[in-house]
Amino acid sequence: GSVQRSIAVGGAANTARWILGLQRLIFGTDLQEISARSSSFDAPITPSALTLKAASKNGSADFSPINFGDKGIFIQRSGKYLYELTLDGNSQDYVSKDMTRLNEDIGDSGNPDLYEDGFCELAMQISPMPYVWALRNDGIAVNTLYNPGEEARGLAQQREKAGD
């Protein structure tokens, strides 16, 4: 059966933007990302056995996230940043990491005439190499080689708009 419940963590009501099934059920909301799990270890989620915990307080944009095994990637509330959700061994729950921290301006088009800066869509490429693609509102595609086993990170953008 269904579970009907308000999503409120930390005293604030949240509007759900997306749901992502990882090792926990993750809700992306306008205010934060919330991890949902059963109250008992390895038990199913039921209306009476549900624990909600804030995984991060970044807030999510209203665009579908992507799933890569036990990790997730989403667009932050402003639309200008990409975040990775990973399972943290210490807290045994999900935490978020800023994937754009080394290039904070990559979500900006630099065009003052553009109505809205930021990312509007995500896609995952598995072969021949794993890449995360993020499409900006100005039509420029940004990518990052995504191999979670490697600690190297970097973002690059195409020189031309997608479709040109």
N, CA, C and O of each residue as an XYZ file, in Angstrom:
656
protein
N       0.821     -1.187      0.000
C       0.000      0.000      0.000
C       0.861      1.245      0.000
O       2.080      1.194      0.166
N       0.200      2.337     -0.187
C       0.906      3.615     -0.248
C       1.200      4.140      1.156
O       0.549      3.773      2.133
N       2.190      4.999      1.216
C       2.533      5.708      2.449
C       2.254      7.175      2.190
O       2.887      7.783      1.326
N       1.326      7.745      2.919
C       1.000      9.161      2.764
C       1.485      9.895      3.999
O       1.056      9.618      5.119
N       2.397     10.846      3.769
C       2.999     11.542      4.899
C       3.548     12.888      4.446
O       4.035     13.026      3.324
N       3.467     13.863      5.317
C       4.093     15.153      5.036
C       5.601     14.996      5.135
O       6.102     14.221      5.950
N       6.315     15.729      4.308
C       7.776     15.703      4.346
C       8.213     16.947      5.108
O       8.299     18.041      4.550
N       8.482     16.758      6.370
C       8.916     17.879      7.204
C      10.097     17.426      8.045
O       9.986     16.486      8.832
N      11.220     18.094      7.874
C      12.421     17.817      8.651
C      12.924     19.155      9.169
O      13.067     20.105      8.399
N      13.190     19.236     10.452
C      13.688     20.479     11.025
C      12.622     21.548     11.149
O      12.943     22.736     11.186
N      11.363     21.154     11.212
C      10.281     22.104     11.436
C       9.797     22.835     10.204
O       8.930     23.703     10.311
N      10.329     22.514      9.036
C       9.911     23.207      7.813
C       9.240     22.222      6.866
O       9.735     21.117      6.644
N       8.111     22.637      6.315
C       7.441     21.816      5.303
C       8.164     21.973      3.980
O       8.577     23.075      3.618
N       8.316     20.884      3.265
C       9.073     20.866      2.017
C       8.173     20.461      0.857
O       7.273     19.638      1.019
N       8.419     21.039     -0.301
C       7.733     20.650     -1.525
C       8.637     19.700     -2.290
O       9.757     20.064     -2.652
N       8.160     18.481     -2.540
C       8.972     17.483     -3.239
C       9.173     17.881     -4.696
O       8.225     18.277     -5.374
N      10.403     17.774     -5.173
C      10.758     18.051     -6.568
C      11.007     16.750     -7.324
O      10.663     16.636     -8.501
N      11.608     15.764     -6.646
C      11.896     14.476     -7.252
C      12.106     13.423     -6.159
O      12.300     13.750     -4.988
N      12.062     12.151     -6.571
C      12.350     11.026     -5.686
C      13.373     10.148     -6.390
O      13.248      9.876     -7.584
N      14.372      9.710     -5.658
C      15.440      8.889     -6.223
C      15.641      7.660     -5.345
O      15.845      7.776     -4.137
N      15.581      6.484     -5.962
C      15.792      5.243     -5.221
C      17.257      4.855     -5.230
O      17.780      4.400     -6.247
N      17.915      5.035     -4.101
C      19.295      4.588     -3.936
C      19.271      3.488     -2.862
O      18.301      2.732     -2.804
N      20.287      3.376     -2.022
C      20.197      2.422     -0.922
C      19.178      2.894      0.109
O      18.707      2.111      0.933
N      18.848      4.156      0.057
C      17.739      4.752      0.799
C      16.871      5.454     -0.246
O      17.319      5.719     -1.361
N      15.649      5.744      0.122
C      14.781      6.536     -0.735
C      15.108      7.997     -0.455
O      15.031      8.436      0.693
N      15.473      8.759     -1.488
C      15.873     10.150     -1.322
C      14.818     11.050     -1.964
O      14.432     10.850     -3.116
N      14.359     12.045     -1.201
C      13.443     13.057     -1.709
C      14.230     14.338     -1.931
O      14.894     14.821     -1.014
N      14.166     14.886     -3.118
C      14.742     16.201     -3.385
C      13.624     17.211     -3.210
O      12.613     17.141     -3.909
N      13.789     18.140     -2.297
C      12.762     19.144     -2.041
C      13.323     20.534     -2.285
O      14.521     20.704     -2.509
N      12.451     21.518     -2.240
C      12.891     22.887     -2.480
C      13.844     23.395     -1.401
O      14.623     24.312     -1.664
N      13.807     22.831     -0.204
C      14.652     23.304      0.891
C      15.837     22.404      1.214
O      16.880     22.886      1.657
N      15.685     21.099      0.996
C      16.734     20.165      1.372
C      16.519     18.813      0.706
O      15.494     18.577      0.068
N      17.498     17.933      0.864
C      17.392     16.572      0.373
C      17.171     15.690      1.593
O      17.876     15.816      2.595
N      16.192     14.800      1.507
C      15.766     14.024      2.670
C      15.916     12.542      2.384
O      15.476     12.047      1.346
N      16.548     11.839      3.323
C      16.731     10.405      3.252
C      15.602      9.739      4.043
O      15.348     10.086      5.197
N      14.931      8.780      3.404
C      13.840      8.053      4.068
C      14.236      6.586      4.199
O      14.737      5.980      3.252
N      14.009      6.036      5.362
C      14.304      4.621      5.591
C      13.350      4.069      6.626
O      12.614      4.812      7.276
N      13.373      2.779      6.769
C      12.532      2.147      7.772
C      13.100      2.431      9.158
O      14.294      2.692      9.304
N      12.253      2.379     10.160
C      12.701      2.584     11.539
C      13.510      1.401     12.048
O      14.261      1.534     13.015
N      13.366      0.246     11.409
C      14.095     -0.959     11.805
C      15.040     -1.374     10.691
O      14.747     -1.185      9.510
N      16.172     -1.939     11.074
C      17.179     -2.350     10.100
C      16.616     -3.401      9.149
O      16.023     -4.387      9.586
N      16.802     -3.188      7.851
C      16.431     -4.127      6.803
C      14.937     -4.465      6.769
O      14.555     -5.532      6.289
N      14.109     -3.576      7.267
C      12.657     -3.762      7.234
C      12.068     -2.831      6.175
O      12.678     -1.813      5.849
N      10.901     -3.158      5.636
C      10.293     -2.282      4.628
C       9.765     -0.988      5.244
O       9.486     -0.913      6.441
N       9.640      0.014      4.397
C       9.031      1.281      4.824
C       7.527      1.075      4.898
O       6.909      0.583      3.954
N       6.955      1.452      6.012
C       5.501      1.407      6.205
C       5.080      2.743      6.816
O       5.937      3.519      7.240
N       3.769      3.026      6.869
C       3.339      4.286      7.488
C       3.804      4.448      8.942
O       4.039      5.568      9.395
N       3.937      3.336      9.668
C       4.353      3.426     11.070
C       5.846      3.192     11.280
O       6.344      3.380     12.390
N       6.562      2.789     10.248
C       8.001      2.524     10.353
C       8.744      3.331      9.292
O       9.256      2.775      8.321
N       8.796      4.641      9.488
C       9.437      5.532      8.528
C      10.219      6.598      9.279
O       9.683      7.288     10.146
N      11.491      6.722      8.935
C      12.350      7.739      9.528
C      12.852      8.654      8.421
O      13.384      8.185      7.415
N      12.684      9.960      8.606
C      13.154     10.953      7.646
C      14.318     11.720      8.254
O      14.265     12.123      9.416
N      15.368     11.920      7.466
C      16.545     12.643      7.954
C      17.090     13.510      6.833
O      17.186     13.063      5.690
N      17.447     14.741      7.150
C      18.025     15.637      6.147
C      19.383     15.101      5.715
O      20.266     14.897      6.548
N      19.553     14.871      4.407
C      20.836     14.429      3.864
C      21.711     15.635      3.543
O      22.936     15.561      3.638
N      21.084     16.739      3.163
C      21.785     17.999      2.931
C      20.761     19.120      2.906
O      19.559     18.876      2.807
N      21.235     20.318      2.996
C      20.346     21.480      3.026
C      20.597     22.398      1.831
O      20.608     23.621      1.965
N      20.797     21.789      0.662
C      21.068     22.557     -0.549
C      19.801     22.975     -1.273
O      19.764     24.024     -1.917
N      18.774     22.166     -1.170
C      17.560     22.395     -1.935
C      17.766     21.920     -3.358
O      18.869     22.002     -3.899
N      16.700     21.422     -3.958
C      16.792     20.816     -5.280
C      15.994     21.590     -6.314
O      14.909     22.097     -6.031
N      16.546     21.671     -7.509
C      15.816     22.241     -8.639
C      14.800     21.211     -9.123
O      14.912     20.023     -8.819
N      13.827     21.668     -9.867
C      12.742     20.813    -10.337
C      13.118     20.094    -11.628
O      12.382     20.146    -12.614
N      14.278     19.418    -11.615
C      14.763     18.645    -12.749
C      15.136     17.258    -12.261
O      15.643     17.108    -11.149
N      14.895     16.254    -13.068
C      15.151     14.868    -12.673
C      16.627     14.642    -12.356
O      17.500     15.089    -13.100
N      16.904     13.948    -11.251
C      18.279     13.577    -10.919
C      18.677     12.336    -11.712
O      17.856     11.761    -12.427
N      19.929     11.928    -11.586
C      20.357     10.684    -12.199
C      20.897      9.750    -11.132
O      21.414     10.178    -10.101
N      20.763      8.465    -11.410
C      21.167      7.408    -10.499
C      22.370      6.696    -11.099
O      22.359      6.315    -12.269
N      23.404      6.522    -10.290
C      24.586      5.774    -10.719
C      24.925      4.797     -9.604
O      25.751      5.095     -8.741
N      24.293      3.637     -9.620
C      24.504      2.638     -8.572
C      23.957      3.123     -7.248
O      22.757      3.366     -7.120
N      24.823      3.266     -6.266
C      24.390      3.753     -4.947
C      24.621      5.251     -4.789
O      24.560      5.768     -3.673
N      24.887      5.962     -5.895
C      25.114      7.406     -5.861
C      24.058      8.108     -6.713
O      23.508      7.523     -7.646
N      23.787      9.349     -6.385
C      22.855     10.153     -7.154
C      23.457     11.513     -7.456
O      24.315     11.995     -6.717
N      23.011     12.129     -8.535
C      23.479     13.466     -8.904
C      22.256     14.317     -9.188
O      21.340     13.888     -9.889
N      22.244     15.538     -8.635
C      21.097     16.414     -8.821
C      21.541     17.851     -9.019
O      22.675     18.217     -8.711
N      20.627     18.657     -9.537
C      20.863     20.089     -9.733
C      20.353     20.819     -8.511
O      19.216     20.613     -8.087
N      21.189     21.671     -7.942
C      20.847     22.428     -6.734
C      19.761     23.466     -7.033
O      19.564     23.858     -8.183
N      19.073     23.897     -6.005
C      17.916     24.800     -6.090
C      18.136     25.996     -7.015
O      17.225     26.351     -7.762
N      19.304     26.625     -6.993
C      19.570     27.792     -7.838
C      19.706     27.414     -9.308
O      19.583     28.267    -10.187
N      19.960     26.129     -9.575
C      20.184     25.662    -10.936
C      21.632     25.782    -11.388
O      21.975     25.295    -12.465
N      22.486     26.414    -10.599
C      23.851     26.705    -11.027
C      24.893     25.703    -10.532
O      26.056     25.783    -10.928
N      24.498     24.763     -9.674
C      25.460     23.832     -9.091
C      24.966     22.399     -9.211
O      23.765     22.137     -9.159
N      25.910     21.470     -9.374
C      25.618     20.044     -9.407
C      26.116     19.418     -8.112
O      27.216     19.721     -7.651
N      25.308     18.549     -7.533
C      25.671     17.875     -6.293
C      25.585     16.369     -6.458
O      24.728     15.852     -7.175
N      26.491     15.676     -5.780
C      26.517     14.222     -5.763
C      26.067     13.756     -4.379
O      26.547     14.262     -3.364
N      25.154     12.802     -4.340
C      24.727     12.172     -3.096
C      25.484     10.867     -2.937
O      25.433     10.005     -3.814
N      26.189     10.715     -1.816
C      26.942      9.493     -1.553
C      26.618      8.995     -0.156
O      26.294      9.777      0.738
N      26.709      7.697      0.017
C      26.472      7.091      1.324
C      27.725      7.278      2.170
O      28.808      6.829      1.794
N      27.576      7.933      3.299
C      28.691      8.224      4.210
C      28.817      7.085      5.219
O      27.853      6.746      5.907
N      30.005      6.500      5.302
C      30.241      5.388      6.218
C      30.103      5.754      7.685
O      29.670      4.925      8.485
N      30.464      6.990      8.060
C      30.386      7.399      9.463
C      28.955      7.567      9.946
O      28.594      7.063     11.010
N      28.142      8.269      9.174
C      26.762      8.536      9.593
C      25.793      7.458      9.132
O      24.642      7.429      9.566
N      26.257      6.561      8.246
C      25.409      5.527      7.661
C      24.184      6.116      6.973
O      23.109      5.516      6.973
N      24.357      7.294      6.391
C      23.288      7.937      5.644
C      23.903      8.729      4.493
O      25.125      8.798      4.357
N      23.055      9.316      3.678
C      23.530     10.050      2.509
C      23.942     11.474      2.861
O      23.327     12.131      3.701
N      24.994     11.928      2.197
C      25.471     13.304      2.301
C      25.698     13.816      0.882
O      25.828     13.024     -0.051
N      25.746     15.124      0.720
C      25.955     15.673     -0.623
C      27.317     16.350     -0.724
O      27.833     16.906      0.245
N      27.880     16.284     -1.929
C      29.160     16.932     -2.229
C      28.966     17.781     -3.475
O      28.339     17.345     -4.441
N      29.499     18.985     -3.451
C      29.400     19.913     -4.566
C      30.347     19.472     -5.682
O      31.566     19.501     -5.510
N      29.795     19.065     -6.817
C      30.611     18.648     -7.956
C      31.179     19.839     -8.723
O      32.122     19.681     -9.497
N      30.618     21.019     -8.517
C      31.056     22.210     -9.245
C      31.956     23.107     -8.393
O      32.225     24.246     -8.776
N      32.417     22.620     -7.260
C      33.196     23.456     -6.330
C      34.509     23.958     -6.917
O      34.994     25.015     -6.512
N      35.094     23.228     -7.858
C      36.352     23.660     -8.457
C      36.152     24.572     -9.662
O      37.111     25.141    -10.183
N      34.905     24.709    -10.103
C      34.576     25.586    -11.229
C      33.172     26.145    -10.976
O      32.216     25.782    -11.662
N      33.064     27.023     -9.993
C      31.761     27.513     -9.537
C      30.988     28.302    -10.582
O      29.769     28.432    -10.470
N      31.664     28.832    -11.596
C      30.989     29.648    -12.606
C      30.518     28.848    -13.819
O      29.957     29.431    -14.747
N      30.726     27.546    -13.838
C      30.386     26.770    -15.035
C      28.877     26.705    -15.273
O      28.448     26.416    -16.390
N      28.067     26.967    -14.251
C      26.613     27.006    -14.421
C      26.101     28.335    -14.947
O      24.926     28.453    -15.293
N      26.969     29.336    -15.012
C      26.591     30.656    -15.531
C      26.928     30.763    -17.013
O      27.997     30.335    -17.449
N      26.023     31.329    -17.770
C      26.277     31.508    -19.205
C      27.147     32.721    -19.474
O      27.828     32.782    -20.498
N      27.132     33.695    -18.558
C      27.846     34.943    -18.801
C      27.080     35.880    -19.708
O      27.586     36.939    -20.081
N      25.857     35.499    -20.069
C      25.024     36.300    -20.967
C      23.959     37.033    -20.157
O      23.020     36.393    -19.684
N      24.069     38.350    -19.979
C      23.091     39.086    -19.179
C      21.706     39.129    -19.817
O      20.725     39.417    -19.131
N      21.605     38.846    -21.133
C      20.315     38.858    -21.815
C      19.543     37.554    -21.646
O      18.352     37.492    -21.949
N      20.224     36.506    -21.160
C      19.562     35.217    -20.985
C      18.624     35.292    -19.793
O      19.004     35.775    -18.727
N      17.402     34.818    -19.971
C      16.382     34.890    -18.923
C      16.818     34.168    -17.654
O      16.622     34.671    -16.548
N      17.401     33.004    -17.816
C      17.757     32.214    -16.640
C      19.059     31.473    -16.881
O      19.193     30.759    -17.875
N      20.024     31.638    -15.975
C      21.264     30.872    -16.022
C      21.037     29.516    -15.373
O      19.985     29.261    -14.787
N      22.020     28.667    -15.484
C      21.981     27.404    -14.769
C      21.709     26.212    -15.659
O      21.560     26.329    -16.876
N      21.649     25.057    -15.008
C      21.443     23.782    -15.679
C      19.958     23.459    -15.755
O      19.177     23.857    -14.891
N      19.580     22.728    -16.806
C      18.168     22.381    -16.974
C      17.940     20.891    -17.216
O      16.793     20.447    -17.247
N      19.005     20.111    -17.387
C      18.817     18.680    -17.627
C      20.114     17.932    -17.346
O      21.208     18.451    -17.569
N      19.974     16.694    -16.849
C      21.116     15.817    -16.593
C      20.960     14.523    -17.374
O      19.841     14.067    -17.611
N      22.084     13.930    -17.775
C      22.080     12.626    -18.435
C      23.352     11.888    -18.052
O      24.369     12.502    -17.731
N      23.281     10.570    -18.090
C      24.420      9.724    -17.752
C      24.835      8.932    -18.981
O      23.996      8.321    -19.642
N      26.128      8.941    -19.291
C      26.709      8.131    -20.363
C      27.542      7.054    -19.690
O      28.397      7.370    -18.862
N      27.314      5.792    -20.027
C      28.047      4.703    -19.390
C      29.248      4.255    -20.212
O      30.311      3.971    -19.660
N      29.081      4.193    -21.531
C      30.117      3.630    -22.379
C      30.501      4.597    -23.484
O      29.615      5.297    -23.974
N      31.731      4.689    -23.907
C      32.861      3.862    -23.504
C      33.466      4.295    -22.172
O      34.193      3.520    -21.551
N      33.184      5.509    -21.726
C      33.628      5.986    -20.419
C      32.422      6.590    -19.723
O      31.540      7.135    -20.387
N      32.362      6.505    -18.386
C      31.215      7.096    -17.696
C      31.336      8.622    -17.601
O      32.278      9.149    -17.010
N      30.370      9.309    -18.190
C      30.312     10.770    -18.135
C      28.956     11.206    -17.600
O      27.941     10.562    -17.867
N      28.940     12.282    -16.858
C      27.708     12.964    -16.495
C      27.629     14.185    -17.399
O      28.573     14.972    -17.478
N      26.492     14.339    -18.083
C      26.263     15.486    -18.956
C      25.218     16.376    -18.311
O      24.187     15.893    -17.844
N      25.478     17.664    -18.286
C      24.537     18.645    -17.755
C      24.310     19.714    -18.821
O      25.254     20.362    -19.272
N      23.072     19.887    -19.212
C      22.733     20.879    -20.228
C      22.371     22.188    -19.540
O      21.531     22.222    -18.641
N      23.027     23.278    -19.983
C      22.706     24.602    -19.452
C      21.537     25.191    -20.224
O      21.240     24.762    -21.339
N      20.876     26.175    -19.629
C      19.746     26.849    -20.265
C      20.116     27.553    -21.566
O      19.246     27.794    -22.403
N      21.397     27.889    -21.750
C      21.810     28.546    -22.996
C      22.178     27.544    -24.095
O      22.636     27.948    -25.164
N      21.982     26.236    -23.846
C      22.245     25.216    -24.846
C      23.635     24.625    -24.799
O      23.928     23.711    -25.569
N      24.508     25.110    -23.923
C      25.855     24.563    -23.786
C      25.800     23.320    -22.908
O      25.173     23.333    -21.849
N      26.460     22.238    -23.348
C      26.527     20.997    -22.582
C      27.828     20.961    -21.795
O      28.899     21.229    -22.339
N      27.732     20.631    -20.520
C      28.872     20.506    -19.617
C      29.005     19.027    -19.286
O      28.003     18.344    -19.076
N      30.247     18.523    -19.238
C      30.401     17.120    -18.862
C      31.507     16.941    -17.854
O      32.392     17.785    -17.714
N      31.441     15.826    -17.156
C      32.496     15.440    -16.231
C      32.691     13.935    -16.338
O      31.719     13.179    -16.341
N      33.939     13.499    -16.426
C      34.244     12.081    -16.361
C      33.815     11.632    -14.975
O      34.239     12.214    -13.976
N      32.985     10.608    -14.903
C      32.422     10.218    -13.605
C      32.777      8.778    -13.295
O      32.091      7.846    -13.716
N      33.845      8.615    -12.560
C      34.263      7.305    -12.082
C      34.462      7.444    -10.586
O      35.528      7.870    -10.141
N      33.432      7.084     -9.786
C      33.511      7.305     -8.341
C      34.708      6.651     -7.662
O      35.126      7.098     -6.594
N      35.273      5.592     -8.266
C      36.451      4.960     -7.686
C      37.687      5.836     -7.770
O      38.609      5.688     -6.967
N      37.717      6.744     -8.728
C      38.822      7.683     -8.885
C      38.471      8.966     -8.141
O      37.309      9.370     -8.122
N      39.439      9.595     -7.542
C      39.176     10.833     -6.814
C      39.333     12.075     -7.681
O      39.077     13.185     -7.215
N      39.747     11.913     -8.925
C      39.918     13.058     -9.822
C      38.556     13.567    -10.268
O      37.665     12.779    -10.587
N      38.398     14.871    -10.289
C      37.145     15.489    -10.730
C      37.486     16.666    -11.630
O      38.516     17.317    -11.461
N      36.616     16.923    -12.573
C      36.782     18.079    -13.432
C      35.556     18.260    -14.293
O      34.869     17.288    -14.609
N      35.275     19.475    -14.673
C      34.145     19.787    -15.543
C      34.667     20.474    -16.790
O      35.596     21.279    -16.720
N      34.072     20.160    -17.929
C      34.430     20.801    -19.189
C      33.147     21.158    -19.910
O      32.120     20.507    -19.719
N      33.202     22.190    -20.738
C      32.020     22.551    -21.500
C      32.339     22.508    -22.981
O      33.475     22.735    -23.395
N      31.306     22.209    -23.780
C      31.452     22.231    -25.228
C      31.631     23.676    -25.671
O      31.191     24.600    -24.987
N      32.268     23.867    -26.802
C      32.434     25.217    -27.333
C      31.199     25.689    -28.061
O      30.948     26.891    -28.138
N      30.415     24.758    -28.601
C      29.226     25.094    -29.370
C      27.991     24.669    -28.608
O      28.064     23.799    -27.741
N      26.861     25.272    -28.920
C      25.600     24.862    -28.329
C      25.231     23.480    -28.817
O      25.588     23.084    -29.926
N      24.503     22.737    -27.968
C      24.022     21.409    -28.363
C      23.142     21.558    -29.586
O      22.282     22.437    -29.633
N      23.351     20.701    -30.578
C      22.559     20.751    -31.806
C      23.175     21.605    -32.895
O      22.723     21.545    -34.039
N      24.201     22.407    -32.583
C      24.862     23.251    -33.599
C      25.899     22.449    -34.357
O      26.559     22.981    -35.250
